[in-house]
């Protein structure tokens, strides 16, 4: 496929708002619109790569004084969960990143989308379609007052946990090799959050949630099960990846899994190593297709939040993955489903 024949990509997960928030730049709009060395997503590279939009995550980062990186640099079979994050810290960063999202919209860099129809309209106009997503809901109080406020602001998708405990449940540690069965399930507040999300039509993201929490969501939720950025545990035995029964539950619900580009969740050795081929990405996609069917597979890059394969590099490299799928014999109709149509379908059935 040529550059003039770009298939648009709607991506399940990026951490670009966090990168901009941590840049400490006053004019983040200029940083994003004009582009800058480093990072994975900005407007010039997005256009080059056919990036049509995605879930723009707000991730409250670990408190700096803990001196702990978000993701450990090497795999470990006994990696503990990161410590809990105080709500006050989470509120500060969550509001800060939400502000950046809306500033980017005012500057004309993207469109904040509150429905699948909004996503389709933004894509038709050539504007980046951004769905307001939160990864780790530490900023939300157990009484869910903040959920109402964030929903009114545009929140349409959330991951109950990042890989640390909070008032609602427990995440998985960054353990390799490890099962995702690493602790207790959702708290009573977490179960109430699931029900509230169903009522408001906020999509629930299962990536980072442990096995018991996953089971709780599967039992409670009446919406399709979604993991925006997770891979196949049978290929890479990381606790962050999905086991056969989890994939089966997602398929049964009519849900979607987005392929995570993070090398440590792709590679059989669990290492974060940029010297990773696109072939292993295609292998995970093949396996996801076998488990989920053609309607259950998308992309969930984790751009700006992970070390990704050097052959992809950044968002401008998305066509290389598309070309690799075509070279594997995937037809255009299937590639379009994986690239954007399956995400649009599940958004239609979750957020409306």
Secondary structure, DSSP 8 states (H G I E B T S, - for coil): --GGG---EEEEEE-HHHHHHHT--S-HHHHHHH--SSSS--HHHHHHHTEEEEEEEE-----GGG---SS-SS-BSS---B----HHHHHHHHHHHHHHHHHHHHTTSEEE-SSHHHHHHHHHHT-EEEEEEEES-TTS-TT-HHHHHHHHHT--EEES-SSB--SS--B---BBS--S--S----HHHHHHHHHHHHHT-EEE-TTB-HHHHHHHHHH--S--EETT--BTTTS-BTTSB-HHHHHHHHHHT-EEEE--BHHHHSTT----S---HHHHHHHHHHHHHHH-TTSEEE---BTSS-B-TTT-SGGGHHHHHHHHHHTT--HHHHHIIIIIHHHHHHHHHT-
